[in-house]
Amino acid sequence: MVEWIAGGLEGLAGRGLDERVVRSGTTTVGLIASDHVILAADKRATAGFLIASRRVKKIVMLSNYVAMTVSGLVADAQILSDVLREEIRLYEMTNKVKPSVKSVATLLSNILFSSKFFPYIVQLIVGGYDTQPRLYTLDLFGSITEDKYTATGSGSPIAYGVLEERYREDLSVEEAIKVATTAIRSAVLRDAASGDGADVVVIGPQGYEEKFIPYNSLV
């Protein structure tokens, strides 16, 4: 899911990545529409110029009301998702209520910030529904941004072009899914590190729904 390229990124030296920068080889998007959060991500995992897998799930279910999209190093994303799932379960058992989506995103931000001198190489989107739909973007140093729509990964500049043009706050869920999959398709057509269809997750008052859309069916 990543490619190493020449350059420099201050703060990565402690991880042995001197004078190199990480580019995420993926495209994930998130948007809020009609009291729901819609998350979408392509299926391709790359290692340099090698397509390592065409069936990767880049949207991780943390609980039945919140999920996280991942771009960056696979191992880093896996350990973060495992920690978050267990922390959510522990909170629910201890307090008999679910943590808010903002609390989950804030916990993730704290974990990332506490490791900023030995950072997790990830860019993440956390989306879910508690009392309303919520969407957050986080970078590898723990910076957190709440927004109505967002994109991450190497295909994100292309995806943003579609989101900027087509996003409206009054979109229906079906319209929002079309916008999200169109953004993924546009990135797939221009970004070699993205491809092979898309996973889509819809989270709202009625719960958590997930589906796979083959490349040929992307609108």
ChimeraX attribute file (.defattr): number of C-alpha atoms within 10 A of each C-alpha:
attribute: neighborCount
match mode: 1-to-1
recipient: residues
	/A:1	29
	/A:2	23
	/A:3	18
	/A:4	14
	/A:5	12
	/A:6	10
	/A:7	10
	/A:8	14
	/A:9	13
	/A:10	12
	/A:11	14
	/A:12	20
	/A:13	15
	/A:14	12
	/A:15	11
	/A:16	9
	/A:17	15
	/A:18	15
	/A:19	13
	/A:20	16
	/A:21	17
	/A:22	19
	/A:23	18
	/A:24	26
	/A:25	26
	/A:26	30
	/A:27	35
	/A:28	34
	/A:29	27
	/A:30	31
	/A:31	28
	/A:32	30
	/A:33	23
	/A:34	16
	/A:35	19
	/A:36	24
	/A:37	30
	/A:38	29
	/A:39	32
	/A:40	28
	/A:41	32
	/A:42	33
	/A:43	27
	/A:44	25
	/A:45	27
	/A:46	19
	/A:47	15
	/A:48	14
	/A:49	10
	/A:50	11
	/A:51	15
	/A:52	13
	/A:53	13
	/A:54	15
	/A:55	15
	/A:56	17
	/A:57	16
	/A:58	25
	/A:59	24
	/A:60	18
	/A:61	17
	/A:62	21
	/A:63	16
	/A:64	13
	/A:65	23
	/A:66	28
	/A:67	26
	/A:68	24
	/A:69	27
	/A:70	28
	/A:71	27
	/A:72	25
	/A:73	20
	/A:74	16
	/A:75	12
	/A:76	15
	/A:77	21
	/A:78	12
	/A:79	11
	/A:80	16
	/A:81	20
	/A:82	12
	/A:83	13
	/A:84	19
	/A:85	17
	/A:86	13
	/A:87	16
	/A:88	20
	/A:89	16
	/A:90	13
	/A:91	13
	/A:92	13
	/A:93	11
	/A:94	10
	/A:95	9
	/A:96	10
	/A:97	11
	/A:98	18
	/A:99	16
	/A:100	18
	/A:101	23
	/A:102	18
	/A:103	12
	/A:104	22
	/A:105	27
	/A:106	17
	/A:107	16
	/A:108	22
	/A:109	19
	/A:110	16
	/A:111	19
	/A:112	23
	/A:113	18
	/A:114	13
	/A:115	13
	/A:116	17
	/A:117	15
	/A:118	16
	/A:119	20
	/A:120	24
	/A:121	23
	/A:122	27
	/A:123	22
	/A:124	25
	/A:125	26
	/A:126	27
	/A:127	30
	/A:128	33
	/A:129	25
	/A:130	16
	/A:131	11
	/A:132	14
	/A:133	23
	/A:134	25
	/A:135	27
	/A:136	24
	/A:137	24
	/A:138	21
	/A:139	18
	/A:140	19
	/A:141	22
	/A:142	25
	/A:143	15
	/A:144	19
	/A:145	13
	/A:146	16
	/A:147	13
	/A:148	16
	/A:149	23
	/A:150	22
	/A:151	28
	/A:152	28
	/A:153	26
	/A:154	24
	/A:155	29
	/A:156	24
	/A:157	16
	/A:158	20
	/A:159	27
	/A:160	21
	/A:161	13
	/A:162	20
	/A:163	23
	/A:164	11
	/A:165	9
	/A:166	16
	/A:167	19
	/A:168	17
	/A:169	13
	/A:170	12
	/A:171	16
	/A:172	15
	/A:173	18
	/A:174	13
	/A:175	16
	/A:176	27
	/A:177	23
	/A:178	15
	/A:179	24
	/A:180	30
	/A:181	29
	/A:182	18
	/A:183	29
	/A:184	33
	/A:185	28
	/A:186	21
	/A:187	28
	/A:188	24
	/A:189	12
	/A:190	12
	/A:191	18
	/A:192	16
	/A:193	27
	/A:194	31
	/A:195	26
	/A:196	19
	/A:197	23
	/A:198	30
	/A:199	23
	/A:200	23
	/A:201	23
	/A:202	28
	/A:203	25
	/A:204	25
	/A:205	14
	/A:206	10
	/A:207	13
	/A:208	19
	/A:209	13
	/A:210	14
	/A:211	10
	/A:212	16
	/A:213	17
	/A:214	13
	/A:215	17
	/A:216	9
	/A:217	11
	/A:218	16
	/A:219	15
